Amino acid sequence: MASYVAPAGEFTRDTNYINTRITADGRDGYPVEPGRYRLIVARACPWANRAIIVRRLLGLEGALSIGFCGPTHDKRSWTFDLDPGGVDPVLKIPRLQDAYFKRFPDYPKGITVPAIVDVPSGAVVTNDFAQMTLDLSTEWTAYHRDGAPQLYPEPLRAEIDEVSKRVYTEINNGVYRCGLAKSQAAYAEAFHKLFAALDELEHRLGRQRWLVGGRFTEADLRLFPTLLRFDTVYYVLFKCNLRRLADYHNLSNYLREIYQMPGVAETVDFDLIKLGYYGGMRHINPNGILPLGPELDLSAPHDRARFVVT
């Protein structure tokens, strides 16, 4: 996670990612080619979780291979400690930083997931997580499964972008601005913005089934990983404790509906999520003690079918 803390104590994320794109026409030098690239993720990471879900929903498993880092990382890099010998079986590297340095020998920023690596050269192509999933939806269409959802339909893109911006600023990144703040004032500001945004979405989802246009889109995918981790991680570890997600009727039912969509639950591993946060963030959980709760039943029935699908 590339970030810094401003003098007033605000956590600020460095959003200058490697913005090379993999496109159908190859205009950045990396054309879409089945089998050429490898998506590197970690199940603990919410940004990577989104990429895993998009790949699964679009049916890109046969075109884009996937590699899993362990739930924690050191100051240098995410590592492949889940694989035999601690080496990715395709890229043949022990650390994701090796792929970054292959392309940028003096890469000065944090080594982040998700990242897509060009297998033949062993070099990272992009770690721009926001653009990455949009491109999987719009540039990889030749390899989508039959019946794949349109997650970024052109008529809705302006509204998806608008909603996604608020979701990112106040919620996705907002929980980090609470948990990693270095002053009471910075924490309080982020805290109030976070819950104001959650309250707003609770009302919105009381009127409609999905965030945009009456259909499941990229906007919903951007919200889901944060909601998924909220009661397990952010409520406790990041002090986002005004209300649990379970206390929101519409948001909690909405979370369960997405979790129960075919293929989504298999992308979720709460043990690795806990390890990634409570075990990996020793600066805010020095002893690395993992919580035994909460008990969550995301397979319980939801009431979202009360809305007519358009």
Backbone torsions as a table, in degrees:
resi	resn	phi	psi	omega
1	MET	NA	114.2	179.2
2	ALA	-84.2	121.5	-175.2
3	SER	-163.5	171.3	170.8
4	TYR	-153.8	165.5	178.8
5	VAL	-110.1	122.6	-179.7
6	ALA	-68.6	161.2	-177.8
7	PRO	-54.7	-32.9	-179.5
8	ALA	-80.4	1.5	176.4
9	GLY	97.7	1.9	-179.1
10	GLU	-79.0	134.3	171.4
11	PHE	-73.8	129.0	-179.2
12	THR	-127.8	123.8	-179.1
13	ARG	-87.5	134.0	174.4
14	ASP	-77.1	112.9	-176.1
15	THR	-103.1	17.1	176.6
16	ASN	-89.4	88.1	-177.3
17	TYR	-94.9	173.2	174.6
18	ILE	-72.8	108.7	-169.0
19	ASN	-98.0	18.2	172.0
20	THR	-61.1	139.1	-177.9
21	ARG	-116.0	147.3	171.4
22	ILE	-97.5	115.0	-171.8
23	THR	-128.5	161.3	-179.5
24	ALA	-60.6	-35.8	-179.6
25	ASP	-93.8	-2.1	176.2
26	GLY	65.3	27.8	-173.0
27	ARG	-64.6	-21.7	176.1
28	ASP	-95.4	7.9	179.8
29	GLY	94.4	1.1	-179.2
30	TYR	-129.8	88.2	179.5
31	PRO	-75.3	151.0	173.6
32	VAL	-61.5	123.6	178.0
33	GLU	-144.7	123.9	179.7
34	PRO	-63.2	134.4	177.5
35	GLY	85.7	-8.6	-175.8
36	ARG	-82.5	-29.7	-170.2
37	TYR	-116.1	158.8	178.7
38	ARG	-130.8	124.7	177.1
39	LEU	-85.5	121.6	-179.5
40	ILE	-106.3	126.7	-173.3
41	VAL	-137.9	173.8	168.1
42	ALA	-138.9	131.7	-175.2
43	ARG	-64.8	-24.7	-179.7
44	ALA	-70.1	-29.6	-171.2
45	CYS	-81.0	126.5	-179.6
46	PRO	-65.6	-36.4	179.9
47	TRP	-65.8	-39.5	177.6
48	ALA	-70.8	-37.1	178.4
49	ASN	-55.5	-41.4	178.3
50	ARG	-59.6	-44.9	-179.2
51	ALA	-64.7	-38.9	178.1
52	ILE	-60.9	-44.7	-177.9
53	ILE	-65.3	-44.5	-179.6
54	VAL	-61.2	-45.7	177.5
55	ARG	-57.1	-42.8	-178.8
56	ARG	-68.3	-46.9	-176.9
57	LEU	-65.3	-35.1	-178.6
58	LEU	-83.2	-9.0	179.0
59	GLY	73.0	36.1	-177.2
60	LEU	-91.5	12.0	-176.2
61	GLU	-57.7	-36.7	-178.6
62	GLY	-79.1	-15.5	-177.3
63	ALA	-102.6	-26.9	-174.5
64	LEU	-133.0	108.2	-179.6
65	SER	-72.4	166.4	-176.1
66	ILE	-135.8	141.5	176.6
67	GLY	-127.5	141.5	-174.3
68	PHE	-112.9	121.4	170.4
69	CYS	-79.3	165.4	175.1
70	GLY	-70.5	173.8	-174.9
71	PRO	-75.4	-17.0	-179.3
72	THR	-124.5	164.9	177.2
73	HIS	-145.6	159.7	177.4
74	ASP	-95.7	-169.5	-176.9
75	LYS	-65.5	-22.1	-175.8
76	ARG	-89.2	-40.4	-168.4
77	SER	-172.7	159.1	162.1
78	TRP	-70.7	146.4	-176.9
79	THR	-125.2	161.5	-177.7
80	PHE	-99.8	49.6	-174.3
81	ASP	-74.6	-6.6	174.4
82	LEU	-81.6	-16.2	-177.7
83	ASP	-91.8	153.2	177.3
84	PRO	-54.8	128.6	-179.6
85	GLY	73.7	3.7	179.6
86	GLY	68.9	27.9	-177.4
87	VAL	-127.8	132.0	176.4
88	ASP	-62.0	129.3	-173.4
89	PRO	-69.1	-18.7	179.5
90	VAL	-98.7	-49.7	-177.1
91	LEU	-80.2	-19.3	178.0
92	LYS	61.6	38.7	178.4
93	ILE	-128.8	148.5	179.0
94	PRO	-87.9	-21.3	-176.3
95	ARG	-132.0	139.6	177.7
96	LEU	-61.5	-28.9	-179.9
97	GLN	-58.6	-25.8	179.8
98	ASP	-61.6	-36.5	178.2
99	ALA	-72.4	-36.1	176.6
100	TYR	-65.1	-47.1	-177.5
101	PHE	-69.5	-24.1	177.6
102	LYS	-62.2	-35.6	179.5
103	ARG	-94.0	-39.9	-178.0
104	PHE	-126.0	89.0	-174.7
105	PRO	-55.4	-28.0	-179.6
106	ASP	-111.7	33.2	-176.3
107	TYR	-54.9	120.4	-170.1
108	PRO	-95.1	-7.9	-172.1
109	LYS	-100.6	-179.2	178.9
110	GLY	-68.4	149.4	177.2
111	ILE	-88.8	109.5	-170.6
112	THR	-116.4	157.1	169.3
113	VAL	-117.3	151.2	1.0
114	PRO	-75.7	154.5	174.2
115	ALA	-140.9	149.1	174.6
116	ILE	-112.6	129.5	-175.9
117	VAL	-113.5	137.9	174.1
118	ASP	-79.3	110.3	-172.3
119	VAL	-62.5	-46.3	-177.8
120	PRO	-57.6	-40.2	-178.6
121	SER	-92.6	-18.8	-176.8
122	GLY	74.7	12.4	-174.7
123	ALA	-103.6	142.5	176.0
124	VAL	-63.9	141.7	175.1
125	VAL	-99.0	-50.9	-175.8
126	THR	-153.3	149.6	167.9
127	ASN	-128.4	20.0	-179.5
128	ASP	-79.0	88.1	-170.2
129	PHE	-63.4	-31.3	-179.0
130	ALA	-70.0	-46.5	-180.0
131	GLN	-74.0	-29.5	-175.0
132	MET	-56.6	-49.0	-177.1
133	THR	-72.7	-30.8	174.8
134	LEU	-63.6	-40.8	179.9
135	ASP	-69.7	-35.1	175.1
136	LEU	-60.6	-33.8	179.8
137	SER	-78.0	-34.3	-169.7
138	THR	-109.9	-25.3	-176.5
139	GLU	-102.3	-20.0	-176.7
140	TRP	-103.0	21.2	-172.9
141	THR	-60.6	-28.7	-179.8
142	ALA	-63.7	-17.4	-176.1
143	TYR	-116.2	7.8	175.0
144	HIS	-67.7	150.5	175.1
145	ARG	-69.9	158.4	174.3
146	ASP	-61.0	132.6	179.6
147	GLY	79.9	10.6	179.0
148	ALA	-61.1	142.8	-179.5
149	PRO	-69.9	148.8	171.4
150	GLN	-88.0	102.6	-174.0
151	LEU	-85.7	-17.3	-178.9
152	TYR	-137.6	60.5	-177.1
153	PRO	-64.7	138.1	-172.7
154	GLU	-56.4	-41.5	-178.5
155	PRO	-64.6	-19.2	-175.8
156	LEU	-107.2	2.8	-171.3
157	ARG	-62.6	-39.6	-178.7
158	ALA	-62.5	-43.5	-179.7
159	GLU	-71.6	-38.6	176.2
160	ILE	-58.7	-45.5	-179.8
161	ASP	-62.6	-41.1	-178.9
162	GLU	-64.8	-48.0	-179.9
163	VAL	-66.4	-41.5	-178.8
164	SER	-62.8	-35.3	178.9
165	LYS	-62.4	-44.6	178.5
166	ARG	-66.5	-42.6	178.8
167	VAL	-58.8	-45.5	-179.8
168	TYR	-64.3	-50.7	-172.2
169	THR	-65.2	-47.5	-172.0
170	GLU	-94.1	-23.9	-173.8
171	ILE	-116.3	-64.0	-179.0
172	ASN	-53.1	-53.5	179.6
173	ASN	-87.6	-20.4	-178.5
174	GLY	-62.8	-37.6	178.5
175	VAL	-64.9	-36.0	177.0
176	TYR	-69.4	-35.9	178.5
177	ARG	-67.1	-26.1	171.8
178	CYS	-75.7	-55.1	-171.2
179	GLY	-69.0	-26.7	-176.0
180	LEU	-111.6	11.7	176.0
181	ALA	-64.4	149.9	-179.9
182	LYS	-114.5	11.1	174.3
183	SER	-146.3	153.5	179.3
184	GLN	-61.6	-40.2	-178.0
185	ALA	-65.0	-42.8	179.8
186	ALA	-65.2	-41.5	177.3
187	TYR	-61.6	-47.1	-177.2
188	ALA	-62.3	-42.1	179.7
189	GLU	-61.9	-47.5	179.8
190	ALA	-65.4	-39.5	-179.2
191	PHE	-59.2	-49.3	-177.2
192	HIS	-68.7	-36.8	176.9
193	LYS	-66.8	-39.2	179.2
194	LEU	-59.9	-50.7	-175.5
195	PHE	-75.8	-26.8	172.1
196	ALA	-63.7	-40.7	179.2
197	ALA	-68.7	-41.1	177.6
198	LEU	-63.8	-41.7	177.5
199	ASP	-61.1	-40.9	179.3
200	GLU	-63.2	-42.3	180.0
201	LEU	-70.7	-32.6	175.4
202	GLU	-58.7	-43.3	178.1
203	HIS	-68.6	-41.7	-179.7
204	ARG	-60.5	-43.5	-178.4
205	LEU	-78.2	-4.8	169.3
206	GLY	-83.5	-12.6	180.0
207	ARG	-105.8	-24.2	-174.1
208	GLN	-148.3	158.7	-173.4
209	ARG	-74.9	-39.0	-176.2
210	TRP	-124.4	170.7	-174.4
211	LEU	-70.7	-33.7	-173.8
212	VAL	-136.4	129.9	164.3
213	GLY	66.3	16.0	177.9
214	GLY	71.1	16.4	179.4
215	ARG	-143.8	158.9	179.3
216	PHE	-73.5	124.2	-176.0
217	THR	-137.3	-177.2	175.5
218	GLU	-54.0	-34.0	179.5
219	ALA	-59.8	-41.9	178.4
220	ASP	-67.0	-38.2	179.0
221	LEU	-65.3	-29.2	179.9
222	ARG	-76.2	-27.5	178.9
223	LEU	-82.7	-37.9	-170.3
224	PHE	-53.5	-50.7	-175.2
225	PRO	-61.1	-30.4	177.7
226	THR	-73.9	-43.6	176.5
227	LEU	-60.1	-40.6	-178.8
228	LEU	-58.0	-38.5	-176.1
229	ARG	-91.5	-3.9	-167.2
230	PHE	-61.5	-58.1	-174.9
231	ASP	-72.2	-29.2	-178.3
232	THR	-78.2	-37.2	-173.2
233	VAL	-118.3	-61.6	-165.9
234	TYR	-69.8	-34.3	179.7
235	TYR	-60.0	-40.4	-176.6
236	VAL	-95.1	-63.4	-171.0
237	LEU	-66.2	-37.0	-176.9
238	PHE	-98.9	6.1	175.2
239	LYS	60.7	32.9	176.3
240	CYS	-92.5	65.6	-161.9
241	ASN	-115.9	27.4	172.6
242	LEU	-68.0	-45.8	176.3
243	ARG	-146.1	148.8	169.9
244	ARG	-78.9	159.6	174.3
245	LEU	-63.3	-33.7	178.5
246	ALA	-60.6	-19.6	179.0
247	ASP	-81.5	-9.6	177.3
248	TYR	-98.0	114.5	-176.2
249	HIS	-62.8	-52.2	-174.6
250	ASN	-71.9	-44.1	-179.6
251	LEU	-63.3	-39.7	-178.6
252	SER	-70.8	-37.3	175.7
253	ASN	-68.1	-39.8	176.8
254	TYR	-60.7	-43.2	177.3
255	LEU	-58.9	-45.4	-178.4
256	ARG	-65.9	-36.6	179.4
257	GLU	-62.3	-45.4	-179.9
258	ILE	-65.9	-43.2	179.8
259	TYR	-57.7	-34.6	-176.5
260	GLN	-86.4	-1.8	174.5
261	MET	-64.7	141.5	-177.8
262	PRO	-52.9	125.3	176.5
263	GLY	95.3	-17.3	-174.6
264	VAL	-77.1	-46.6	-176.3
265	ALA	-57.0	-34.5	-177.5
266	GLU	-69.8	-12.0	177.3
267	THR	-88.0	-4.5	-172.1
268	VAL	-107.7	131.4	175.6
269	ASP	-138.7	100.4	-175.3
270	PHE	-67.9	-28.0	176.5
271	ASP	-63.5	-44.2	179.1
272	LEU	-71.1	-33.6	176.5
273	ILE	-61.9	-46.1	178.6
274	LYS	-62.9	-43.1	178.3
275	LEU	-61.4	-41.2	-177.6
276	GLY	-63.7	-41.8	-177.4
277	TYR	-88.3	-59.9	-174.9
278	TYR	-71.3	-32.9	178.5
279	GLY	-85.3	-28.2	-174.8
280	GLY	-93.8	-24.0	-177.3
281	MET	-99.7	67.8	-175.8
282	ARG	-68.3	-18.4	178.6
283	HIS	-71.0	-20.0	174.8
284	ILE	-118.1	-6.0	174.3
285	ASN	-139.2	72.1	-166.3
286	PRO	-55.2	-34.3	-176.3
287	ASN	-89.4	-4.3	177.3
288	GLY	64.9	24.7	-179.4
289	ILE	-73.3	131.4	-178.0
290	LEU	-95.7	132.9	179.1
291	PRO	-69.1	146.8	178.7
292	LEU	-87.1	-17.5	178.8
293	GLY	-115.7	-170.1	-1.6
294	PRO	-85.4	166.7	171.9
295	GLU	-80.9	121.2	179.3
296	LEU	-123.9	135.2	174.5
297	ASP	-121.2	85.1	-178.1
298	LEU	-77.4	-6.0	175.9
299	SER	-91.4	0.1	177.7
300	ALA	-65.2	154.1	-178.9
301	PRO	-59.3	150.9	175.7
302	HIS	-122.1	168.6	-176.2
303	ASP	-112.3	18.1	-172.8
304	ARG	-71.4	-16.3	179.4
305	ALA	-68.3	-6.9	177.5
306	ARG	-67.3	-17.4	178.4
307	PHE	-91.6	139.1	178.3
308	VAL	-76.7	129.0	178.3
309	VAL	-79.3	129.5	-179.5
310	THR	-104.1	NA	NA
